[in-house]
Amino acid sequence: MNYKITALYQQCFLALLLLFSTATFAQKMEQFFPSKDLTSVGVYYYPEHWDPAQWERDFQNMEKMGFEFTHFGEFAWAQLEPEEGKYDFKWLDKSLELAKKYHLKVILCTSTATPPVWLVRKHPDVLATMEDGTKMDHGTRQHATFSSNYYRSYSMKMIAELAKRYGNDKNVIGWQIDNEPRRFLDYGQDAPQRFRNWLKEKYKTIDVLNEAWGNNFWSGTYSNFDEINIPLHSVWGMNLHSQLDHYRFADDETATFLDEQAKEIRKYSNSNQWVTSNYIPMYDVGYVGASKELDFVSYTRYMVYGSDLGIGPKGYRVGEYSRIAMANDFFRPLKGAYGVMELQPGQVNWGSINPQPLPGAMRLWLWHVFAGGSKFTCTYRFRAPLYGYEQYHYGIVGTDGVTPTTGGQEFSQFIKDINLLRKKHNPKAQLPKEYLQRKTGILFNADNVMGINLNKQTNQWNTENHFLKYYKTVKSFGAPVDFVRDTTDFSKYPVLIAPAYQMIDQQMIDKMTAYAQNGGNLVLSCRSGIQNRKGHLWEAKFYEPIWKLIGSEVESYDLLMPQSPDKIKFNNQDFDWVSWGDLLKPNKGTEIWGTFQGDFYAGTPAVISRKLGKGTVTYIGVDSKRGDLEKQVLTKLYQQQNIAIENYPEGIMVEYRDGFGIAVNYSDKVYEMKLPANAEIIIGTKSMKTADVLVWKQ
């Protein structure tokens, strides 16, 4: 058999494998979350915090308010195992019985975020140790490190007992592993050797590590892996490549600890119970979504806590409009489905300032979570705590235990709204054609983000804000967005944006080239392709491996002082920039769309675009101050490619799912939504005030 036929067979096999795995995943999701339900809503409950005589009343009130599931046990290890090897499940058994009585399904949690005091006193080595030697202690949460051999192994005993007891409970729908797992940069007893073992597994020989880390620089060469310590991130001049590997190692510790828990649960649980974990959306870490054993991922989101100003003088009561949208679009593609495990129910206690959310804001957030495709939304918590670190944190009911808060009323209203949608749902409904035609992928690689943040070159650079300039633009176009990974099939996206894709290899260059040649529209931004996958500059001219792809040489780059910003000229408009600008020398046939102004290289190209096969490649070689340049460039590109776009103002978000259109208003102005003549308005009105929601069916 010749090579071409063999390659064709391989392609067909891979296509069939992908089709099979996609169909299998869809079947699992339908089993876990029937499409007819659209979504479901639940609430955290802590039986261990309350008088058992009040439990039945509380579960009854949950049912009256419309909740469909509840959530137990992520901080209850001391109650589940009050002494080593002695377990008490009576209180949890009773709670599960009452939940079932009041038609509430249950999510059970492992309690690894809060080990009991007897465990940490007997084995203080399980406590995380900071770079300065400070050791965590009992009395907080997430104080045990994932790099402790004993902690990892002992945790499995408790998890096994939970799974044995409840793994076949038909009322338990799923498991949450840990709680808001994080990256531990641990310097404790076991971490150094685990780091060395991880490095040895990755590099195999010390010579390969020395080359990857550039250890000839500053006499950094190692003779063997045992000489390596964990890098000190607070020390000036520490090897950047060792720091990046330490981040990767720590992320892997988190991901594999979750995987070990999932495997332990599945030894005893039935196939109808799903397994997930709830992440805080963070875009500068590699552990999010890296666990292979989770059925899907979920996230936690709080919107009003004194940090995000929102839009207008009172926008802080509604929150930053991209936070839920970006989390939806980041988490959904990781496994093909997502849920939200914690959504703010009202005023919180832990922010820098803790204002009341605007009435209507919590219902707005619920709808925004739903709009992105969420399978469920859960809120922390049913009863407001009377004591502890989160005292003053609102619940669905207030401190008397029975009176619904504003958030409780809004969650109940949303549940009624969803019940209405269930009646209106048409399972054969299609998404609007023009909506799908503007589907956009944004390429995300955690290594690139971590590498850039270790070596920004200018304090004016903000990697997340750089991504947001592109993300907010395409959302204003009314485009569905997926944050895609290196392994994603790019072909289903008419436009693929790769912001600051700094570390690249020939395989990715070839993949991007093929994407454009086959009709895709590739957008690369500044500082893309300047390093190889090791984080080394190329032994070549600046950016030289991507020159052929972008149709231009890159002669150098510039970084401005903040007091001396300059301009980019595009479409006869000026746009400010200060943080990063690539100096381009385009090939013949590459169009010049924008030029630098006001410095010694004034008039030279800053934004270029070229045709490549059936598609295009656009290079935006500068990071504008406000994102207005990026918006204008993308507008031109989409219009040139006859991709119909909207022009929603800041704070207006529009999505489609399950045959419904959903619009939400985070802005401080009334927005008049234009709908097709045949649209049936189900919820809201076309005249949308701040925090209003509009839902329609076509």
C-alpha positions as CSV (number, residue, x, y, z in Angstrom):
1,M,0.0,0.0,0.0
2,N,1.5,3.4,-0.9
3,Y,1.9,6.2,1.5
4,K,-0.9,8.4,0.1
5,I,-3.5,5.6,0.6
6,T,-2.1,4.8,4.0
7,A,-2.4,8.4,5.0
8,L,-6.0,8.5,3.7
9,Y,-6.9,5.5,5.7
10,Q,-5.4,7.1,8.8
11,Q,-7.4,10.3,8.2
12,C,-10.6,8.4,7.8
13,F,-9.9,6.4,10.9
14,L,-9.2,9.6,12.9
15,A,-12.4,11.2,11.6
16,L,-14.4,8.1,12.6
17,L,-12.8,8.1,16.0
18,L,-13.6,11.7,16.5
19,L,-17.2,11.2,15.3
20,F,-17.6,8.2,17.7
21,S,-16.2,10.1,20.7
22,T,-18.4,13.1,20.0
23,A,-21.5,10.9,19.7
24,T,-20.5,9.1,23.0
25,F,-20.0,12.4,24.8
26,A,-23.4,13.7,23.5
27,Q,-25.1,10.6,24.8
28,K,-23.5,11.0,28.2
29,M,-24.5,14.6,28.5
30,E,-28.1,13.7,27.5
31,Q,-28.0,11.0,30.2
32,F,-26.7,13.5,32.8
33,F,-28.7,16.6,31.6
34,P,-31.7,15.8,29.4
35,S,-32.0,18.4,26.7
36,K,-35.7,18.9,27.4
37,D,-34.8,20.4,30.8
38,L,-32.6,23.1,29.2
39,T,-30.9,23.8,32.5
40,S,-31.5,23.2,36.2
41,V,-30.9,25.4,39.3
42,G,-29.6,24.3,42.7
43,V,-28.3,25.7,46.0
44,Y,-25.6,24.9,48.5
45,Y,-26.7,23.6,51.9
46,Y,-24.6,22.9,55.0
47,P,-26.6,20.5,57.3
48,E,-23.6,20.5,59.7
49,H,-24.0,24.2,60.3
50,W,-27.6,24.1,61.5
51,D,-29.8,22.6,64.1
52,P,-31.0,19.2,62.8
53,A,-34.5,20.2,63.9
54,Q,-34.5,22.9,61.2
55,W,-33.3,20.7,58.3
56,E,-36.7,19.5,57.1
57,R,-38.1,23.1,57.1
58,D,-35.1,24.2,55.0
59,F,-35.4,21.5,52.4
60,Q,-39.1,22.1,52.2
61,N,-38.4,25.8,51.6
62,M,-35.9,25.0,48.9
63,E,-38.5,23.0,47.1
64,K,-41.1,25.7,47.5
65,M,-38.7,28.2,45.9
66,G,-38.3,25.9,42.9
67,F,-34.7,24.6,43.4
68,E,-34.1,21.2,41.8
69,F,-30.9,20.1,43.5
70,T,-28.7,20.8,46.4
71,H,-25.0,20.4,47.2
72,F,-23.4,18.9,50.3
73,G,-20.1,18.4,52.0
74,E,-17.2,20.1,50.4
75,F,-16.0,21.5,53.7
76,A,-17.2,18.7,56.0
77,W,-14.2,16.3,56.4
78,A,-14.1,16.9,60.2
79,Q,-17.8,15.8,60.4
80,L,-17.4,12.9,58.1
81,E,-14.2,11.5,59.7
82,P,-14.1,13.0,63.3
83,E,-11.3,10.6,64.2
84,E,-8.7,8.8,62.0
85,G,-10.4,5.9,60.4
86,K,-13.8,6.5,62.2
87,Y,-16.5,7.7,59.9
88,D,-19.9,9.3,60.7
89,F,-22.3,9.3,57.8
90,K,-25.5,9.4,59.9
91,W,-26.0,13.2,59.5
92,L,-25.3,13.0,55.8
93,D,-27.7,10.0,55.4
94,K,-30.5,12.0,57.1
95,S,-29.8,15.0,54.9
96,L,-29.9,12.9,51.7
97,E,-33.2,11.3,52.9
98,L,-34.8,14.8,53.4
99,A,-33.5,16.1,50.1
100,K,-35.1,13.1,48.3
101,K,-38.4,13.6,50.3
102,Y,-38.5,17.2,48.9
103,H,-37.6,16.2,45.3
104,L,-34.1,17.6,45.5
105,K,-31.3,15.8,43.7
106,V,-27.9,16.0,45.3
107,I,-24.3,16.9,44.3
108,L,-21.9,15.3,46.8
109,C,-18.4,16.7,47.3
110,T,-15.0,15.5,48.4
111,S,-13.8,17.5,51.4
112,T,-10.1,17.8,50.4
113,A,-10.2,21.6,50.7
114,T,-10.6,21.3,54.5
115,P,-8.6,18.5,56.2
116,P,-9.5,18.0,59.9
117,V,-7.2,19.2,62.6
118,W,-6.2,15.7,63.8
119,L,-4.8,15.0,60.4
120,V,-2.7,18.2,60.1
121,R,-1.5,17.8,63.7
122,K,-0.4,14.2,63.2
123,H,1.1,15.0,59.8
124,P,2.1,18.6,59.7
125,D,4.0,17.9,56.5
126,V,0.7,18.0,54.6
127,L,0.5,21.7,55.2
128,A,1.6,24.0,52.4
129,T,4.8,25.9,52.9
130,M,5.3,29.3,51.3
131,E,8.5,30.5,49.6
132,D,9.5,32.5,52.6
133,G,9.1,29.4,54.9
134,T,5.7,30.3,56.3
135,K,3.7,27.2,56.8
136,M,-0.1,27.2,56.5
137,D,-2.1,26.0,59.5
138,H,-5.5,24.7,60.5
139,G,-8.3,27.2,60.7
140,T,-8.5,28.2,57.1
141,R,-9.2,26.2,53.9
142,Q,-7.0,24.9,51.1
143,H,-4.1,24.7,53.5
144,A,-3.0,21.2,52.6
145,T,-0.7,20.9,49.6
146,F,-1.3,18.7,46.6
147,S,2.5,18.0,46.7
148,S,2.3,16.0,49.9
149,N,2.6,12.3,49.3
150,Y,0.8,11.4,52.5
151,Y,-2.1,13.9,51.9
152,R,-2.7,12.6,48.4
153,S,-2.7,9.0,49.5
154,Y,-4.8,9.5,52.7
155,S,-7.4,11.6,51.0
156,M,-8.2,8.6,48.8
157,K,-9.3,6.6,51.9
158,M,-12.0,9.2,52.8
159,I,-13.1,9.5,49.2
160,A,-13.4,5.8,48.8
161,E,-15.6,5.6,51.9
162,L,-17.9,8.3,50.5
163,A,-18.1,6.7,47.1
164,K,-18.8,3.2,48.6
165,R,-21.7,4.6,50.6
166,Y,-23.3,6.9,48.0
167,G,-21.9,5.7,44.6
168,N,-25.2,3.9,43.9
169,D,-27.6,6.4,45.4
170,K,-30.0,7.2,42.7
171,N,-30.7,10.6,44.1
172,V,-27.0,11.6,43.9
173,I,-26.5,13.0,40.4
174,G,-22.8,13.9,40.6
175,W,-19.6,14.6,42.5
176,Q,-17.7,17.8,42.9
177,I,-14.0,17.1,43.5
178,D,-12.3,19.5,46.0
179,N,-13.5,23.1,46.0
180,E,-12.1,25.8,43.7
181,P,-8.8,23.9,43.3
182,R,-5.7,26.1,42.9
183,R,-2.1,26.0,42.1
184,F,0.2,25.4,45.1
185,L,3.7,26.8,44.8
186,D,4.7,24.6,47.7
187,Y,8.2,24.4,49.3
188,G,7.3,21.7,51.8
189,Q,8.8,18.4,52.6
190,D,7.8,16.3,49.5
191,A,7.6,19.1,46.9
192,P,11.3,19.3,45.9
193,Q,11.6,15.6,45.2
194,R,8.3,15.5,43.4
195,F,9.5,18.4,41.2
196,R,12.7,16.6,40.4
197,N,10.8,13.4,39.5
198,W,8.6,15.5,37.3
199,L,11.5,17.1,35.5
200,K,13.2,13.7,35.1
201,E,10.1,12.3,33.5
202,K,9.9,15.3,31.2
203,Y,13.5,15.7,30.1
204,K,14.9,12.2,30.7
205,T,18.5,13.4,31.0
206,I,20.1,16.3,32.8
207,D,21.8,17.5,29.5
208,V,18.4,17.9,27.9
209,L,17.2,19.9,30.9
210,N,20.3,22.1,30.8
211,E,19.7,22.9,27.2
212,A,16.0,23.7,27.7
213,W,16.7,25.9,30.7
214,G,19.6,27.7,29.0
215,N,21.8,26.8,32.0
216,N,25.0,27.8,30.3
217,F,23.8,31.3,31.2
218,W,25.2,32.6,34.5
219,S,26.9,29.3,35.3
220,G,23.5,27.6,35.9
221,T,24.5,24.1,34.7
222,Y,23.4,21.1,36.8
223,S,25.2,17.7,36.9
224,N,22.2,15.7,38.0
225,F,18.5,16.2,38.9
226,D,19.2,15.9,42.7
227,E,21.0,19.3,42.6
228,I,17.8,21.1,41.5
229,N,15.7,23.0,44.0
230,I,12.4,24.6,43.5
231,P,13.0,28.1,42.0
232,L,12.5,31.2,44.2
233,H,10.0,33.3,42.3
234,S,10.5,36.4,44.4
235,V,14.3,36.5,43.8
236,W,15.4,38.8,41.0
237,G,17.1,37.1,38.1
238,M,15.9,33.6,38.8
239,N,16.0,31.4,35.7
240,L,12.8,32.1,33.8
241,H,12.7,28.7,32.2
242,S,12.9,27.0,35.6
243,Q,10.1,29.2,36.9
244,L,7.9,28.3,33.9
245,D,8.5,24.6,34.5
246,H,7.7,25.0,38.2
247,Y,4.3,26.5,37.2
248,R,3.8,23.6,34.8
249,F,4.7,21.1,37.6
250,A,2.4,22.8,40.1
251,D,-0.5,22.8,37.6
252,D,0.1,19.2,36.9
253,E,0.0,18.4,40.7
254,T,-3.5,20.0,40.8
255,A,-4.7,18.3,37.7
256,T,-3.5,14.8,38.6
257,F,-4.8,15.1,42.2
258,L,-8.3,15.7,40.8
259,D,-7.8,12.8,38.4
260,E,-6.8,10.5,41.2
261,Q,-10.0,11.5,43.1
262,A,-12.2,10.9,40.1
263,K,-10.7,7.4,39.5
264,E,-11.3,6.5,43.2
265,I,-14.9,7.6,43.0
266,R,-15.5,5.6,39.8
267,K,-14.4,2.5,41.4
268,Y,-17.6,2.5,43.4
269,S,-20.0,4.9,41.7
270,N,-22.5,4.1,38.9
271,S,-22.4,5.4,35.4
272,N,-25.3,7.8,36.0
273,Q,-23.2,9.9,38.4
274,W,-21.0,12.5,36.8
275,V,-17.7,13.9,38.2
276,T,-16.6,17.5,37.9
277,S,-14.7,20.2,39.8
278,N,-15.4,23.9,40.2
279,Y,-12.7,26.3,39.1
280,I,-12.3,30.0,39.7
281,P,-11.9,31.3,36.1
282,M,-8.2,32.2,35.8
283,Y,-6.5,32.7,32.5
284,D,-2.8,32.5,33.6
285,V,-2.7,29.0,34.8
286,G,-2.5,25.6,33.1
287,Y,-4.4,23.4,35.5
288,V,-7.9,24.6,34.5
289,G,-9.3,21.9,32.3
290,A,-6.2,19.8,32.4
291,S,-7.7,16.9,34.4
292,K,-8.5,14.1,32.0
293,E,-10.9,12.2,34.2
294,L,-13.6,14.8,34.7
295,D,-16.8,14.4,32.7
296,F,-17.0,18.2,32.3
297,V,-15.9,21.3,34.1
298,S,-17.7,23.9,36.1
299,Y,-16.8,27.3,37.4
300,T,-17.5,29.8,40.2
301,R,-18.4,33.4,39.4
302,Y,-18.9,36.5,41.6
303,M,-19.6,39.8,40.0
304,V,-20.0,42.5,42.6
305,Y,-17.2,42.7,45.2
306,G,-15.7,46.2,44.9
307,S,-13.2,45.4,42.1
308,D,-15.0,45.8,38.8
309,L,-16.5,49.2,38.1
310,G,-18.8,48.1,35.3
311,I,-20.3,50.8,33.0
312,G,-21.3,54.2,34.4
313,P,-21.2,55.6,37.9
314,K,-23.3,52.7,39.4
315,G,-21.9,50.0,37.2
316,Y,-20.2,48.3,40.1
317,R,-23.6,47.1,41.2
318,V,-24.0,45.0,38.0
319,G,-20.4,44.1,37.3
320,E,-18.0,43.8,34.4
321,Y,-20.1,42.5,31.4
322,S,-17.4,40.2,30.0
323,R,-16.8,38.2,33.1
324,I,-19.6,35.7,32.7
325,A,-19.5,35.6,28.9
326,M,-15.7,35.0,28.8
327,A,-16.0,32.2,31.5
328,N,-18.8,30.6,29.5
329,D,-16.8,30.7,26.3
330,F,-13.6,29.6,28.0
331,F,-15.0,26.6,29.9
332,R,-17.6,25.2,27.5
333,P,-15.0,24.1,24.8
334,L,-12.8,22.4,27.4
335,K,-15.1,19.3,27.6
336,G,-18.0,20.4,25.4
337,A,-20.3,21.2,28.3
338,Y,-20.1,23.2,31.6
339,G,-22.0,24.2,34.6
340,V,-21.7,27.0,37.2
341,M,-21.3,25.7,40.7
342,E,-21.3,29.0,42.5
343,L,-23.1,32.1,41.3
344,Q,-23.4,35.1,43.6
345,P,-26.7,35.3,45.5
346,G,-26.4,38.8,46.8
347,Q,-24.0,40.9,48.9
348,V,-20.7,39.2,49.8
349,N,-18.3,39.7,52.7
350,W,-14.8,39.0,51.3
351,G,-14.4,41.8,48.7
352,S,-12.4,45.0,49.0
353,I,-15.7,46.7,49.3
354,N,-19.0,44.7,49.5
355,P,-21.9,46.7,48.0
356,Q,-25.4,45.5,47.3
357,P,-25.9,44.3,43.7
358,L,-28.5,46.2,41.7
359,P,-32.0,44.7,42.0
360,G,-32.3,42.5,38.9
361,A,-28.6,41.9,38.6
362,M,-28.7,38.4,39.9
363,R,-31.4,37.4,37.5
364,L,-29.3,39.0,34.8
365,W,-26.3,36.9,35.7
366,L,-28.4,33.7,35.7
367,W,-29.7,34.4,32.2
368,H,-26.2,35.2,31.1
369,V,-24.9,31.9,32.4
370,F,-27.8,30.2,30.7
371,A,-27.2,32.0,27.4
372,G,-23.7,30.5,27.1
373,G,-25.1,26.9,27.2
374,S,-24.8,26.0,30.9
375,K,-26.2,22.7,32.0
376,F,-26.9,23.9,35.5
377,T,-26.4,26.8,37.8
378,C,-25.9,26.5,41.6
379,T,-25.6,29.3,44.2
380,Y,-23.6,29.5,47.4
381,R,-25.6,29.3,49.7
382,F,-29.2,28.7,50.9
383,R,-28.9,30.1,54.4
384,A,-26.7,33.1,55.2
385,P,-23.9,32.1,57.6
386,L,-24.1,33.5,61.2
387,Y,-20.5,32.9,62.0
388,G,-17.1,32.1,60.4
389,Y,-15.0,33.9,57.9
390,E,-18.0,34.4,55.5
391,Q,-20.2,36.1,58.1
392,Y,-22.2,38.9,56.3
393,H,-22.3,36.8,53.1
394,Y,-25.8,36.7,51.8
395,G,-27.8,33.6,51.1
396,I,-31.0,32.7,49.3
397,V,-32.7,33.3,52.7
398,G,-31.6,35.7,55.3
399,T,-30.2,35.3,58.8
400,D,-33.6,34.3,60.2
401,G,-33.3,31.2,58.1
402,V,-36.7,31.7,56.3
403,T,-37.1,35.1,54.7
404,P,-36.1,35.1,51.0
405,T,-33.5,37.8,50.2
406,T,-33.6,39.8,47.0
407,G,-31.3,37.2,45.5
408,G,-33.6,34.4,46.6
409,Q,-36.5,36.1,44.9
410,E,-34.6,36.6,41.7
411,F,-33.4,32.9,41.7
412,S,-37.0,31.8,42.1
413,Q,-38.1,34.1,39.3
414,F,-35.4,32.7,37.0
415,I,-36.6,29.1,37.8
416,K,-40.1,30.1,36.9
417,D,-38.8,31.6,33.7
418,I,-37.0,28.4,32.8
419,N,-40.1,26.4,33.4
420,L,-41.9,28.6,30.9
421,L,-39.1,28.1,28.4
422,R,-39.3,24.3,28.8
423,K,-42.9,24.6,27.6
424,K,-41.9,26.7,24.6
425,H,-38.8,24.6,23.7
426,N,-38.7,23.1,20.2
427,P,-36.0,20.4,20.2
428,K,-35.7,20.7,16.4
429,A,-35.1,24.5,16.5
430,Q,-32.0,25.7,14.6
431,L,-29.6,28.5,15.5
432,P,-29.8,31.5,13.1
433,K,-27.6,31.0,10.0
434,E,-25.9,34.4,10.3
435,Y,-25.1,33.8,13.9
436,L,-23.2,30.6,13.1
437,Q,-21.5,32.2,10.1
438,R,-19.6,34.6,12.4
439,K,-18.5,31.9,14.8
440,T,-15.0,32.8,16.0
441,G,-12.2,30.9,17.7
442,I,-9.7,32.6,20.1
443,L,-6.6,30.5,20.4
444,F,-5.4,30.1,24.0
445,N,-2.3,28.4,25.2
446,A,-1.5,28.5,29.0
447,D,2.2,28.2,28.4
448,N,2.2,31.3,26.3
449,V,0.3,33.3,28.9
450,M,2.5,32.1,31.7
451,G,5.7,32.7,29.7
452,I,4.7,36.3,28.7
453,N,3.7,37.1,32.3
454,L,7.1,36.0,33.5
455,N,8.9,38.3,31.1
456,K,6.6,41.1,30.0
457,Q,9.3,43.5,29.0
458,T,7.1,46.5,29.9
459,N,4.8,47.2,32.9
460,Q,2.3,48.6,30.4
461,W,1.5,45.1,29.1
462,N,-1.5,43.2,30.5
463,T,-2.0,39.8,28.9
464,E,-5.7,39.3,29.9
465,N,-6.6,42.8,28.8
466,H,-4.9,42.0,25.5
467,F,-7.2,39.0,25.0
468,L,-10.2,41.1,26.1
469,K,-9.6,43.6,23.4
470,Y,-10.3,40.9,20.8
471,Y,-12.9,39.1,22.8
472,K,-15.1,42.2,23.5
473,T,-14.9,43.1,19.9
474,V,-16.2,39.8,18.5
475,K,-18.9,39.7,21.2
476,S,-20.0,43.2,20.1
477,F,-20.3,41.6,16.6
478,G,-22.8,39.2,18.1
479,A,-20.5,36.3,17.4
480,P,-20.5,33.0,19.2
481,V,-17.0,32.5,20.5
482,D,-15.0,29.4,21.6
483,F,-11.6,29.7,23.3
484,V,-9.8,26.9,21.4
485,R,-6.6,24.9,22.2
486,D,-3.7,23.8,20.1
487,T,-5.4,20.4,19.4
488,T,-8.7,21.9,18.3
489,D,-9.9,21.4,14.7
490,F,-9.7,25.1,13.5
491,S,-11.7,24.4,10.3
492,K,-15.2,25.0,11.9
493,Y,-14.3,28.6,12.7
494,P,-14.6,31.2,9.8
495,V,-12.3,33.4,11.9
496,L,-9.5,32.3,14.2
497,I,-7.8,34.9,16.4
498,A,-4.4,34.1,18.1
499,P,-3.6,36.9,20.5
500,A,0.1,37.1,21.5
501,Y,0.8,33.5,20.6
502,Q,4.4,33.9,21.7
503,M,5.9,30.4,21.8
504,I,5.3,28.5,18.5
505,D,6.7,25.6,16.6
506,Q,6.7,24.5,13.0
507,Q,3.8,22.2,13.5
508,M,1.6,25.0,14.7
509,I,2.8,27.3,11.9
510,D,1.9,24.5,9.4
511,K,-1.6,24.1,11.0
512,M,-2.3,27.8,10.8
513,T,-1.1,27.9,7.2
514,A,-3.4,25.0,6.3
515,Y,-6.3,26.7,8.1
516,A,-5.9,29.8,6.0
517,Q,-5.2,28.0,2.7
518,N,-8.4,26.1,3.2
519,G,-10.5,29.2,3.5
520,G,-10.1,30.3,7.2
521,N,-9.3,33.9,8.2
522,L,-6.4,33.9,10.6
523,V,-5.7,36.9,12.9
524,L,-2.4,37.1,14.7
525,S,-1.5,39.9,17.1
526,C,1.8,41.4,18.2
527,R,4.5,39.3,19.9
528,S,3.3,36.2,18.2
529,G,5.9,33.6,17.2
530,I,9.0,35.4,18.7
531,Q,10.0,32.3,20.7
532,N,10.1,28.5,20.2
533,R,8.3,26.1,22.5
534,K,11.1,26.1,25.0
535,G,10.7,29.8,25.5
536,H,14.0,30.6,23.6
537,L,14.3,33.3,21.0
538,W,14.9,31.7,17.6
539,E,18.4,31.5,16.4
540,A,17.3,33.6,13.5
541,K,16.0,37.1,12.8
542,F,13.2,38.3,15.0
543,Y,10.0,36.2,14.4
544,E,11.6,34.7,11.2
545,P,9.7,31.3,11.3
546,I,6.4,33.1,10.9
547,W,7.5,35.5,8.1
548,K,6.1,33.3,5.3
549,L,2.8,32.9,7.2
550,I,2.2,36.6,7.7
551,G,3.7,37.8,4.5
552,S,6.1,40.1,6.1
553,E,9.4,40.4,7.9
554,V,9.5,41.7,11.5
555,E,12.5,43.9,11.8
556,S,12.2,44.6,15.6
557,Y,9.7,45.7,18.2
558,D,9.3,48.8,20.4
559,L,8.0,49.5,23.9
560,L,7.0,53.1,24.7
561,M,7.2,55.1,27.9
562,P,3.7,55.6,29.4
563,Q,4.1,59.4,29.4
564,S,4.9,59.3,25.6
565,P,2.2,57.3,23.8
566,D,2.2,57.3,20.0
567,K,-0.4,56.8,17.3
568,I,-1.4,54.2,14.7
569,K,-3.1,55.5,11.6
570,F,-5.9,53.3,10.3
571,N,-8.8,54.2,8.0
572,N,-7.7,57.9,8.5
573,Q,-8.2,57.6,12.2
574,D,-5.6,57.8,15.0
575,F,-5.4,55.2,17.7
576,D,-3.2,55.4,20.8
577,W,-0.7,52.7,21.8
578,V,2.1,52.4,24.3
579,S,2.8,48.8,25.4
580,W,4.1,46.7,22.3
581,G,4.6,47.5,18.7
582,D,6.1,45.2,16.0
583,L,8.0,46.9,13.2
584,L,7.0,45.2,10.0
585,K,8.5,45.0,6.5
586,P,5.7,43.4,4.4
587,N,6.3,41.4,1.2
588,K,5.0,42.4,-2.1
589,G,1.3,41.6,-2.3
590,T,0.7,42.0,1.4
591,E,-1.6,44.9,2.1
592,I,-0.7,47.7,4.5
593,W,-3.8,48.5,6.6
594,G,-2.3,50.7,9.4
595,T,1.0,52.6,10.0
596,F,2.9,54.0,13.0
597,Q,2.9,57.7,13.6
598,G,5.0,60.1,15.6
599,D,8.4,58.4,16.0
600,F,11.6,57.6,14.1
601,Y,9.8,54.8,12.3
602,A,6.7,56.9,11.4
603,G,5.0,55.7,8.3
604,T,6.1,52.1,8.6
605,P,3.5,49.3,8.7
606,A,1.8,48.3,11.9
607,V,-1.2,46.3,10.6
608,I,-1.0,44.1,7.5
609,S,-3.2,41.6,5.7
610,R,-2.6,39.1,3.0
611,K,-4.5,36.4,1.0
612,L,-3.3,32.9,1.5
613,G,-4.9,30.2,-0.6
614,K,-8.6,30.5,-0.1
615,G,-8.3,32.5,3.1
616,T,-6.5,35.4,4.7
617,V,-3.9,36.1,7.3
618,T,-4.0,39.5,9.2
619,Y,-1.3,40.6,11.5
620,I,-2.1,43.3,14.1
621,G,1.4,44.2,15.2
622,V,0.5,46.6,18.0
623,D,-1.4,46.5,21.3
624,S,-3.7,49.6,21.4
625,K,-4.5,51.3,24.6
626,R,-8.3,50.9,24.5
627,G,-8.9,48.1,22.0
628,D,-10.5,50.5,19.5
629,L,-7.9,49.8,16.8
630,E,-8.4,46.0,17.2
631,K,-12.1,46.6,16.8
632,Q,-11.7,48.6,13.6
633,V,-9.3,46.1,12.1
634,L,-11.6,43.1,12.8
635,T,-14.6,45.1,11.5
636,K,-12.8,45.6,8.2
637,L,-11.8,41.9,8.0
638,Y,-15.3,40.5,8.7
639,Q,-16.9,42.9,6.2
640,Q,-14.4,42.1,3.5
641,Q,-15.2,38.4,4.0
642,N,-19.0,39.1,3.8
643,I,-19.5,37.9,7.4
644,A,-22.6,39.7,8.7
645,I,-21.9,41.3,12.0
646,E,-23.9,43.3,14.6
647,N,-22.7,46.4,16.3
648,Y,-23.9,46.0,19.9
649,P,-22.8,48.8,22.3
650,E,-20.6,48.1,25.3
651,G,-22.5,46.1,27.9
652,I,-25.0,44.5,25.5
653,M,-24.5,40.7,25.1
654,V,-26.6,38.5,22.8
655,E,-26.5,34.7,22.4
656,Y,-28.6,31.9,21.0
657,R,-29.2,28.5,22.4
658,D,-31.9,25.8,22.1
659,G,-33.9,27.9,19.6
660,F,-34.0,30.9,21.9
661,G,-32.3,34.3,21.6
662,I,-31.2,35.9,24.9
663,A,-30.1,39.5,25.3
664,V,-28.8,41.1,28.6
665,N,-28.0,44.7,29.4
666,Y,-25.1,45.6,31.6
667,S,-24.9,49.1,30.4
668,D,-26.2,52.3,32.1
669,K,-28.5,53.2,29.2
670,V,-31.7,51.9,27.8
671,Y,-31.1,49.8,24.7
672,E,-33.7,49.2,22.0
673,M,-33.2,45.7,20.7
674,K,-34.1,45.0,17.1
675,L,-35.8,41.6,16.5
676,P,-37.0,39.8,13.4
677,A,-40.6,40.5,12.6
678,N,-41.6,36.9,13.3
679,A,-39.9,36.8,16.7
680,E,-42.1,35.8,19.7
681,I,-41.0,37.6,22.9
682,I,-41.2,35.3,25.8
683,I,-39.6,37.3,28.6
684,G,-38.9,41.1,28.8
685,T,-39.4,43.8,26.2
686,K,-37.4,45.2,23.3
687,S,-36.7,48.4,25.4
688,M,-34.1,47.1,27.8
689,K,-33.1,49.0,30.9
690,T,-30.0,48.3,33.0
691,A,-30.0,44.6,34.2
692,D,-32.9,43.8,32.0
693,V,-33.2,40.5,30.1
694,L,-34.9,39.8,26.8
695,V,-35.7,36.3,25.6
696,W,-37.4,35.5,22.3
697,K,-38.2,32.6,20.0
698,Q,-38.0,32.7,16.2
